[in-house]
Amino acid sequence: MKRMPVIFAAHGSPMNALAKTPFTDALTALGERVPHPQAILVVSAHWETEGTKVLYNATPQTIHDFYGFPKALFDVQYPARGPLSLAQTTQKLIPGSELTEKWGLDHGTWSVLVHMFPKADIPVFQLSLDVHAPPEKHIEMGKHLRSLREQGVLILASGNIVHNLREIKWREPDSSTPWAVEFDAAIKQALEQRDEKSLAHIEKFGSAAEISVPTPEHYWPLLYAFGASDEKDRISYPYEGFEMGSLSMRTVMWDS
């Protein structure tokens, strides 16, 4: 079985689930490019818990965890099955983690997968973000997941390197801001240098980091993807760009 890649996918606005743009076209192309997974494990910015949870549900619901959007978005369903045996395997890989049925597939998951794998015919499960874990622990948990790649599991982390909703420019969909460009470039360099310390301690990047990551939940998934990769992997960027000034849509893939 071919060793599966690791992907960090930006997701941005939930409306990307319905859109056809250069970004969503890149997700579609990425789904066609990667080897067919046996299952997909998603680490989404939108599932935060006390401790680490692994979704253990054979028929996970499609969660519409937002409000104020058109009905067409609430009508989206992603009826993928849940791989119970792989969920058990994953729980054993993460010290202190627990299985739970009390979640589903949130929009950080399905808004990406509707473009990558629109048939929803690949089993999908999620791993939560422990709100109390320091950045180093998120990287370490990613390392614990590496062996899943040898079992045909695509590890997909979903978030945004730059994610500041208060600074969004709604009328400028393709815009960027100097601080967002600066921080996004700094993280790209840290990824390429496999600079684990800088990725864990983004405060070293000063005000650009402070504005780009006002809360950590959209940044943390990148740390899982980085941890699940290793020095043998080639890094590439299926998409690079910004939305509405304050969202980096950089998508990263590690493939050996």
Secondary structure, 3 states (H helix, E strand, C coil): CCCCCEEEEECCCHHHHCCCCHHHHHHHHHHHHCCCCCEEEEEEEEEEECCCEEECCCCCCECCCCCCCCHHHHCCCCCCCCCHHHHHHHHHHCCCCEEECCCCECHHHHHHHHHHCCCCCCCEEEEEEECCCCHHHHHHHHHHCHHHHHHCEEEEEEECCCECHHHCCCCCCCCECHHHHHHHHHHHHHHHCCCHHHHHCHHHHCHHHHHHCCCCCCCHHHHHHHHHCCCCCEEEEEECCEECECEECCEEEEEC
